[in-house]
Amino acid sequence: MSQEQPKKELSAIKGTRDILPEEARIWQIAEAQAKEIFTLYGYRELRAPIIEPTELFEKGTGASSDIVTKEMYTFTDKGGRSITLRPEYTPSVVRAIIEHRLDLQPLPLRFYYIGPMFRYDKPQKGRYRQFHQIDIEVFGEKDPAVDAEIVEMAHRLLKKLGVENVLTLVNSVGCKKCRPAYGEALRKAAQAVKEKLCPDCQRKADINPLRIFDCKVETCREAASTFPKITDYLCPDCRQHFQKFLEYLDFYGINYQVEPTLVRGLDYYTKTAFEIVTENLGAQNAVCGGGRYDDMVREFGGPDLCGIGFAMGVERLLSVARIEKPRDSFVYFAYMGEEGKKQSLATARLWRSKGIECLVEFKDRGLKAHFSRANKIGADWVLIIGQDELSKGKFQLKNMLDSKQYEGTSEELAELILKQGQKT
Ligand code: AMP
């Protein structure tokens, strides 16, 4: 076999990576747990396309957000349309609701989805260009109890996956009524320290000073910490919503901290914004982020339907989760000769229909070689089909874990495997 390294241009694209079978098993477990938990709260899966019209994100995610200004994978297709690989999921769900008039169904609507997102950001630990999100959205529920319920649901999932040392940061970013006054105060404060800000934030100081809070440059963060706090500008409705939200979090016993500079990197949030961080993650410490977006559906030309949701980064989640990979339990067929091979194929076919994992390999081997192969690939069982067994119509089955050997018909041995499998 050639030992040549693959050519560089055949490697995965920077910021993307393969999830190989060993790791994919862990993903499957995490995804299954997420689906199970979401279903317990009444969520149903909604699968939208990976590509969307570019304007969906320009309008939804927001023209001044970092995602839209710097991070989108956008291209022109053969029909001359501007297409974007989705950088986040919420605008796609909003589009689907309007397109299919899902708002006519009994409200509230609860959806979940797990899949890849794409952002052209600088790759580093915990930050990729193709990454995956576990996403949930609720539409048509104004009650702050739902804001707390989704946080509680996120915590349940994190706990189930063994994620520890989590803290929930919460804030209210106000609404159309209270944000203009706050925006004005913020603009004044940003203009006063404009020359201390990075070039990007100097631009933000003019167009959308709220976005300065997203900047990771230390001097900008320092400046932002002296800016007026949105929580001092909330209108009575937003203030009451926020208080109620916190009350329900207390009721659930969730460990949270009010963080007035938490505005999240998206333009559409109203009222509740939150992030779940864990100290086990390092610099990119947010494992989950979410918030309310009560105006987005209407701004897209749809009905007046409020929304709230969160997204969890699967890569980050799995880097702090503690998930045990279940043992693969399968039967290896140690057969001799063409007749033994055919008998193996027939038996494997029957056993698979009973739910037993079977592996028949097509390399001609002697019994000893079969056993060393079975050992190497970690088979729990070896079924021996040689001349003797064929003439008797009874086979030998060896349990590789305790070395016990059994004789029986195909039916008897299948039953034995299923019984023992259920015990472990
Ligand atoms: P956002 O959609 O920006 O609110 O992000 C929600 C969650 O997705 C974050 O808390 C992260 O866990 C994850 N996430 C966002 N961007 C990336 C990225 N570039 N690479 C990996 N995970 C990400």
Residues whose N, C-alpha, C, O or C-beta is under 5 A from the ligand:
A	BS01	AMP	E88 R119 G126 R127 Y128 F131 A286 V287 C288 G289 A311 M312 G313 R316
